[in-house]
């Protein structure tokens, strides 16, 4: 209602009433408290992080100098293996895959019938020039890939090309061995190992990871050749042994990768935080440390923890200690002063890859012992009962494992080796009485020569992790052929999957 | 009947209606009375700029970054203006309080402004300094208001009240930070064990802040309601504001400052 009468004054105000009214009426102030609270939370975070915040511009000068010290010297044109690998890459002819068929690069461990396929044989013949270039590259000792180190931590472009070159050498080795040309097969295997070594010339974890993969692929080819196209002469076995005995030295490799990764990692973190470069590829997550990004204050703690954990891991590697992934996490927690996502990711990757390096060396020892076992068989016409019988004529001493110093062991497996049909997924067992020469692997337990790979029929869900080389028995059987004897043990997962016996 | 300081007459038919009418009248009266003390345009601009600060949580586009920066900056500057004006234009603090105020403000601002890489965090990171200044001034204004309402004169209780109000205003932030550190401890990559250990003191400080908030709110609001005449007394009829006469309030030299006379005091 609008007042129509004369204006009336309010009661004379108590001046304290205004203050009391302002105090009692606080609705607006409740809304203001929301952004104020957010600002105070940021302030509390600031108090935690400000002590370790560094200046990326200052750090960048030192980290750039450390990185540039790693740049390999130039190699004259005729002596650079990378040039031959580039030529091989140009000369390589792609495999023409028939619809529904499997690519031979996907199954280097397949049985030899796969390599009877005319398409595979044609593929190998078409790539003769590329293979010669790969041999020429592998014969050279020096390799400079021309990586631009100033770009920081990024996956080098040559890696995917060398993956294809390795698969080509592996398929060539299988085809040649199946044709009975074990010297050519061994040469391809040796070239694969050498190529893997050249790939790891850039001291980055990416490259070391590809080194492990290439070496494992070549090891699997040697295992498959021994299983399916067993060499039967001492000369053939000797060339395989020579090929496998490439220098692997996991400790030196790990130390080199840690030194390189530290230089690359710190430079990349500094350069991104200073706005000098933009991260690429897998390191794009670093972008949050760039100027103008909300997380740029985290730079100091990320850098500090990364540097500290790499230093401590390098120290443990130099002592010959291999950290597990759980230990690597503890290591990060010990050095963490704030957010340490980079260090945690890196440590997990290091632990996994360093285990691969060590397992690669352990695999080389078991393969060498297995080939020596075959040499004993060819020489004496019987199998050795113990590895000690191979000493000193075929082995200087019984090799030990890498993770644990226990000597390699030998067992005869009445069940044999599993073969999985890739099209149907069904497993069958063959080569009953396979000899397993094995080391204890990372877990240090005697898993009776059973490993994590599919040739033992239980893939990765079983905790067995022995490093094993399987020597076929003197009398082999074809896949699908019923094998005599019973398995020497029943695995836990098979107990549950076995059909229940019918009761009358 | 358009006089907001006057209670509406009771309607015997409905207690709920009576309660609602009385409450609405009280609100109107509070608004009318506090208008003499307040800086209304700044208060409304402050409230309107709050939604813009929400863009800080939507960091998906540079335009949003700048919206957040501008919104937060405007909010922070207005907050300082509003409480600064109330503190220096309407209230009066003692020299000791001014000393403590300036010292605390200098420490907080010094910590923020000397943090390396703060400026590179985001375009709006500079707004943190005025926001914290706003927090300090806010606490000071609330303290002086409470001290006046509670008639606190001695310096030590007033200083303790000042510290308590800064803590009370920071209580939600302390609790949020403590919970984040407690939960963040599960995400080991983001929170170190040393940082996670701070969650307990932060939560404890937040708990103390909650207790102080309740205690100060209850006591000060009761006194404020008594001053304002909102406390029901026995034998009062209820048709007029209770205890709201000018004779009931003691005169004080500060009164003219608290509630200056304006031509608008004559209500249309």
Boltz contact constraints between the chains, C-beta under 6 A:
constraints:
  - contact:
      token1: [A, 1]
      token2: [B, 1]
      max_distance: 6.0
  - contact:
      token1: [A, 3]
      token2: [B, 2]
      max_distance: 6.0
  - contact:
      token1: [A, 9]
      token2: [B, 266]
      max_distance: 6.0
  - contact:
      token1: [A, 10]
      token2: [B, 5]
      max_distance: 6.0
  - contact:
      token1: [A, 10]
      token2: [B, 267]
      max_distance: 6.0
  - contact:
      token1: [A, 12]
      token2: [B, 246]
      max_distance: 6.0
  - contact:
      token1: [A, 13]
      token2: [B, 259]
      max_distance: 6.0
  - contact:
      token1: [A, 14]
      token2: [B, 246]
      max_distance: 6.0
  - contact:
      token1: [A, 14]
      token2: [B, 249]
      max_distance: 6.0
  - contact:
      token1: [A, 15]
      token2: [B, 255]
      max_distance: 6.0
  - contact:
      token1: [A, 15]
      token2: [B, 258]
      max_distance: 6.0
  - contact:
      token1: [A, 15]
      token2: [B, 259]
      max_distance: 6.0
  - contact:
      token1: [A, 16]
      token2: [B, 227]
      max_distance: 6.0
  - contact:
      token1: [A, 16]
      token2: [B, 249]
      max_distance: 6.0
  - contact:
      token1: [A, 17]
      token2: [B, 33]
      max_distance: 6.0
  - contact:
      token1: [A, 17]
      token2: [B, 228]
      max_distance: 6.0
  - contact:
      token1: [A, 18]
      token2: [B, 33]
      max_distance: 6.0
  - contact:
      token1: [A, 18]
      token2: [B, 36]
      max_distance: 6.0
  - contact:
      token1: [A, 18]
      token2: [B, 37]
      max_distance: 6.0
  - contact:
      token1: [A, 18]
      token2: [B, 258]
      max_distance: 6.0
  - contact:
      token1: [A, 18]
      token2: [B, 259]
      max_distance: 6.0
  - contact:
      token1: [A, 19]
      token2: [B, 37]
      max_distance: 6.0
  - contact:
      token1: [A, 19]
      token2: [B, 145]
      max_distance: 6.0
  - contact:
      token1: [A, 19]
      token2: [B, 148]
      max_distance: 6.0
  - contact:
      token1: [A, 19]
      token2: [B, 258]
      max_distance: 6.0
  - contact:
      token1: [A, 20]
      token2: [B, 149]
      max_distance: 6.0
  - contact:
      token1: [A, 20]
      token2: [B, 224]
      max_distance: 6.0
  - contact:
      token1: [A, 20]
      token2: [B, 227]
      max_distance: 6.0
  - contact:
      token1: [A, 20]
      token2: [B, 228]
      max_distance: 6.0
  - contact:
      token1: [A, 21]
      token2: [B, 30]
      max_distance: 6.0
  - contact:
      token1: [A, 21]
      token2: [B, 33]
      max_distance: 6.0
  - contact:
      token1: [A, 21]
      token2: [B, 34]
      max_distance: 6.0
  - contact:
      token1: [A, 22]
      token2: [B, 34]
      max_distance: 6.0
  - contact:
      token1: [A, 22]
      token2: [B, 37]
      max_distance: 6.0
  - contact:
      token1: [A, 22]
      token2: [B, 38]
      max_distance: 6.0
  - contact:
      token1: [A, 23]
      token2: [B, 145]
      max_distance: 6.0
  - contact:
      token1: [A, 23]
      token2: [B, 224]
      max_distance: 6.0
  - contact:
      token1: [A, 24]
      token2: [B, 30]
      max_distance: 6.0
  - contact:
      token1: [A, 24]
      token2: [B, 224]
      max_distance: 6.0
  - contact:
      token1: [A, 25]
      token2: [B, 30]
      max_distance: 6.0
  - contact:
      token1: [A, 25]
      token2: [B, 34]
      max_distance: 6.0
  - contact:
      token1: [A, 28]
      token2: [B, 43]
      max_distance: 6.0
  - contact:
      token1: [A, 28]
      token2: [B, 47]
      max_distance: 6.0
  - contact:
      token1: [A, 31]
      token2: [B, 47]
      max_distance: 6.0
  - contact:
      token1: [A, 31]
      token2: [B, 50]
      max_distance: 6.0
  - contact:
      token1: [A, 35]
      token2: [B, 50]
      max_distance: 6.0
  - contact:
      token1: [A, 35]
      token2: [B, 53]
      max_distance: 6.0
  - contact:
      token1: [A, 35]
      token2: [B, 75]
      max_distance: 6.0
  - contact:
      token1: [A, 36]
      token2: [B, 135]
      max_distance: 6.0
  - contact:
      token1: [A, 37]
      token2: [B, 172]
      max_distance: 6.0
  - contact:
      token1: [A, 37]
      token2: [B, 173]
      max_distance: 6.0
  - contact:
      token1: [A, 39]
      token2: [B, 128]
      max_distance: 6.0
  - contact:
      token1: [A, 39]
      token2: [B, 131]
      max_distance: 6.0
  - contact:
      token1: [A, 40]
      token2: [B, 170]
      max_distance: 6.0
  - contact:
      token1: [A, 40]
      token2: [B, 173]
      max_distance: 6.0
  - contact:
      token1: [A, 41]
      token2: [B, 173]
      max_distance: 6.0
  - contact:
      token1: [A, 41]
      token2: [B, 176]
      max_distance: 6.0
  - contact:
      token1: [A, 41]
      token2: [B, 177]
      max_distance: 6.0
  - contact:
      token1: [A, 44]
      token2: [B, 177]
      max_distance: 6.0
  - contact:
      token1: [A, 46]
      token2: [B, 115]
      max_distance: 6.0
  - contact:
      token1: [A, 48]
      token2: [B, 195]
      max_distance: 6.0
  - contact:
      token1: [A, 50]
      token2: [B, 115]
      max_distance: 6.0
  - contact:
      token1: [A, 53]
      token2: [B, 116]
      max_distance: 6.0
  - contact:
      token1: [A, 53]
      token2: [B, 117]
      max_distance: 6.0
  - contact:
      token1: [A, 291]
      token2: [B, 120]
      max_distance: 6.0
  - contact:
      token1: [A, 294]
      token2: [B, 59]
      max_distance: 6.0
  - contact:
      token1: [A, 294]
      token2: [B, 121]
      max_distance: 6.0
  - contact:
      token1: [A, 294]
      token2: [B, 122]
      max_distance: 6.0
  - contact:
      token1: [A, 296]
      token2: [B, 117]
      max_distance: 6.0
  - contact:
      token1: [A, 296]
      token2: [B, 120]
      max_distance: 6.0
  - contact:
      token1: [A, 296]
      token2: [B, 121]
      max_distance: 6.0
  - contact:
      token1: [A, 297]
      token2: [B, 117]
      max_distance: 6.0
  - contact:
      token1: [A, 297]
      token2: [B, 121]
      max_distance: 6.0
  - contact:
      token1: [A, 333]
      token2: [B, 193]
      max_distance: 6.0
  - contact:
      token1: [A, 336]
      token2: [B, 192]
      max_distance: 6.0
  - contact:
      token1: [A, 337]
      token2: [B, 192]
      max_distance: 6.0
  - contact:
      token1: [A, 338]
      token2: [B, 192]
      max_distance: 6.0
  - contact:
      token1: [A, 339]
      token2: [B, 190]
      max_distance: 6.0
  - contact:
      token1: [A, 340]
      token2: [B, 189]
      max_distance: 6.0
  - contact:
      token1: [A, 341]
      token2: [B, 189]
      max_distance: 6.0
  - contact:
      token1: [A, 344]
      token2: [B, 189]
      max_distance: 6.0
